Amino acid sequence: MTVTRPNVVLLVLDDIGWADVGFHGSNFPTPNIDALAKEGITLNRMYAMPLCSPTRSSILTGRYAFNIGMQHFTTVSPGSTAGIPTDTATIAEVMANAGYDAHAIGKWHVGSSSPKQIPTGRGFLSYLGYLQGQTDYYNHSIPTCAPGMCLYRANCEKFAGDKRTCVEADPSPYGVGAAGYDLWQDSSPFIDAFGEYSVDKYQERFTQLVQNAELAKKPLFVYFAQQLLHLPLQLPPESKHAEACRGVTGGTEQVNRTVLCAMASRLDQAVGDVVDSLKNAGLWNNTVVWAISDNGGMVHFQDGFPASASSNWPLRGSKATLFEGGVRSVSFLFGGALPPQARGTQSSSLIHVSDVLPTIASGIAGIAEGDLPNNLDGFNVWEEVIMSEAVNARVASKRNEIPLNIAINRDLNFAGVPNPFVANASQANYTALIRWPWKLILGTPHFVNPGLDKLGGWWTVENYTYIPPPGHDADELVFLFNLETDETEHENVAKDYPDVVANMTKRVYRRWLSKENGYRPPQLNIPRPRGNPKLHNWTWAPFVF
C-alpha cells in the first residue's frame, strides 16, 4: 500500500498502573508490551490527568481539560449532559480534513447526551464501543447507580447502605437491577454482542478496519480506547491468562490482584493482536502506534468504591490522585514507520496528553500547523522525541511547565455537585502545577477525605501491601515536591520553600485560572432524569435532540 501519509493508531489503555507492565518492574506477564516498548520509544515523563474523562478530552482536542470545562473529579456521570464542547474540534476532524479515514473503537466517556456528542458526531466515520465510563465485559451494562458511578440521587428511587448503591423497582434485561446497556455500533445499540467478551469484539473491528484500509488506499487513523484494565474485575474467557498469573501475586488482596494480573495478560495479547492485524494487512511498515494510559492504576480501595489492585510503585498515589502515581502515564510509541534512529530509545522530556493531537497531526501525519485549530494548548513534540541525541535531555523539551489540573472550590460548587467526600471547602481544591523541577498541589490531592483512605501512599508490587505516608502528610492541603530529587514524593517541602509555593500559587490564579487565557469553569454534571436508561429501552442512549 502506498500513501503519502502514515497510518496512525492511538491506543489508549485504561487504568494501567505504572507497575502493571513488565518494563516498569511488574510481575504481571506483559511480554508483547515490554518488547514493543523496548523496540520503540518509551516516554518516561508523559503526564495525564488523574481521571478518565479529563485525559480523554485533552487527548482528543489538544486542549487542557480546564480550558474546555472537563476538569471536575466526576466530569461525565451517566445521564449527564457534560462533554467535549461542540465548538471544540477533535483529532478525528483534523485528520479527516487531511484525507484520513478516522474510526473509533472502545471507551468514549467524553459526552453522549446528544447525537452530536458521540463519536460519529465528532468526526469519526464509524464507532464500536461504549459511551460511559465503565461497563461489564460480558453483558455490556452499567447500573444506574453502580459503585463509584452514582447518579447523585437523580434517577434513583431508593438508596441502600453507605456505599451509595441504588435499587429501582423495574429490572433491566441487561445485567442486575436497573442496568442500562452500553455497547454501540455507530449510533445504535449493538445488542447482538450481548454475552460476548467485549475485548474480542473490539479486536474483530480493528482487524476489519485495517483490511478495509488496504483496499481503500487511504491513510487510516484509529482511536482505539481499550477497556482493559478498568473495573469491573472480570477474568478473560481464556483460562491461559489466569494460569499465567499463578504464583506471581500475593498479599491480603491476592484474589483481586490475580484477576487484575489475568486482565493485564489479556491486554498484552490485545496489543500483540493489533500488531498482527497491521502486519497481516500489509500496513505495519507505514504505521505509527502510540500507546498511552489515561491515568494511573486504581489501587485496592473500598469505602464506597469498588476495589481494584493496581500498583504504581515506586510512584506515590493512585488513579484519582494528583500524586505521580495518578498522573504519570505508561506511554510508548512503536510501529514500522518509526524513524530508525528513534527505535530502542527513551525520552525524559516533559510531555502532556494535550500534546498528542499536534504531535500526531503535524509531527507524524505531516499536516501543516496552519491547518490545525488555532487555540491548541499542546505542542508538537515529535522532533524532540525522535532525535536520538536528545531523547534523554529534558533541557531540550518544549515544556518546563504542565498544569496537571486547575479546579478550585468556587468552580467545583458551580458544577452542581460539590465534592461529596470532603469535609470543608478548602479541601475541594483539586489543583496541581509542575514548573520543573517543582510540583505544587493545592487542596486535597484526591477526591476522598484526607487520612481516611489508602490512595495517598504507596502500594508495593511484591505481596501487594500498603505503605502509608509519613506522619501527618496525608492531612496536608498544600504539597510541594522537588521531582528531580524526590520523584516518589516522600518529602513535602512546602514549609521549607514558601516563596516557591507563593510564586506557583500566583501562577495558578493569574495564568491558568484566567478566562482571557482560555479557562472555563467545570461543566454542570448533574445527571438528568431524561437520561435514565429505562426511558430508552434500557440503554444509555443520547437524550438531547
Steps between C-alpha positions, in 0.01 A plus 500: 500500500642838401368813667646842557431498874559225757218315671462589866352290780442680829476222758356629828542256789261527794617522862843348442715538808861609463605158633238298311737443206817297498730772369420703815578213734164323522464129559203499262570311174508768226759371250349666191475841666852468641651407164319775310604762755860380485504505119319835475512826695419497870370827644611520863330828586171487318237669716125445497213619714408299811169375356359359177284774348741792549788307342295376206361847440852639486627223272213548257517881485855612578355722772555501873193348662445814707480705180200299382326458836596134541709519819245386759576189705175346374491664161260283302265289708249280317203716408695826517503755219869580553748426223753644259346830386367486147696817417824309558650301212608140552800312366261303277389817326859618459613170351193469276567845356845373400360201312498238774223251566445540876336229710444448873493180704440445872441741784367850432404669831526859378130573453209312346179682591453615139564337162740791442713382795553134411794394279308504173399856581858604574668411172539122512365302206413203718488395863484177698518539874338628818405858577523508880796462735477129566293202399484127557737309271233242416150647536618853406281671758545744784242553776349843550692516824800270475761533775710803424264611222216628716247733339474721807144388564381648172351185349484269798182412683669360809849490644625223722807489721799724535651403164250713312350204318171544324192280478220557249174318470523418129762237410704534183542215252872585496686420818391543861232743616442821308789457260533677168657330198806680367660348192449695180562453132508847346184657647303183582518250788698191403263254668628200304823513701322443834688229688814521286834618642537863397878490444450236231240714323731801499782302343269359234403854410861620489598213270210587271607865488860431403393252234260758355772766511721290275217491246411868537856623440445782747698568817334365812461658842358279775422622849507165682404547866541163667267401784770318695603538787198697621255354746306280536757236588400213270709211378547471123331195345827322416641319805860552383503855634411399855743210477779739398444689826524213743770564755583855388263682735443487871405686814164553660340610173621197309171427326456849356868522411491167319191596300659832404815315399294279269338810352847649442601179325193531276584864429848395400349254253274777368799726433672212322185443296512862380851438367399173335199660330713783361764259372247262347335790315833626370477828693769452765786669317295816451343524846582671829325379815495718811397324822394722790340419835227744598609526864668294769370167618222470759632343818314288752254748647144453611315749724206509259698432185584170332844364580764447235857384548744706292843609613665826399820412685734674567279799425268631766124495475234357276258584227293801611795652686727783394805311623734356235334159522175658383629716216812332355391314189642171378579604144705379205505521121566218258438397142678450172484870411705613800826663386786249536707728724213525750449128551610354830520841668349671801386858542497688829349814349199645676201405285129544570197331350401832341812457284356189334284675239765742365770233516295247304356752257810707421787285618390157377238571232676809363197730515603865484470674836295770330236237427460410869251668735645833604430467873693182583670479839730213405832496316632295210775306681578255219845631412628509856370148564655338193837680510727228636760744630250690710247244617626503857567875524207667669665836438406456134131467582250754375349485846616583850145537627193277510175605668383156610159623608349837578184471709416717799214478744290786364486337158454147628192618687381668180518161331189403688629246746770613743745225588292265718807342654671799663419666828566865420524738208878534493540129444288519185787666316635240261791681339858412410771675299846386392765766434807288472633375735224611736155351535231682698171346616231727643215345697448131547704296251212255464124504510449333837552618854871538570628242745202266455612308195782299348540710187766736630788263572686224318385151398783254448528252215619204705236379748286803411512686829427860591765742630336809652644851468716625786351679800213736425593537135164365383316780681687783327323729253814647338771275357827592335736238360832524318449238228865504401613377842178348634310342214318267741363795699610399847586848627255789496725808507226765477594648839868514404444694177218749565614726216472216248152418629396865480633551148346182364169576667499840332570324172197277552267792561643759262586280203303178509178621665476790257201494266703723267740208465221253426388373841145367524328401826404132533189405312181427685514132587153417626356186340163570343191286555456502120818293479365216709554181295153366572366787285715384207429129478751441780795655317728792589389691193521866393199689632549861384386564142 
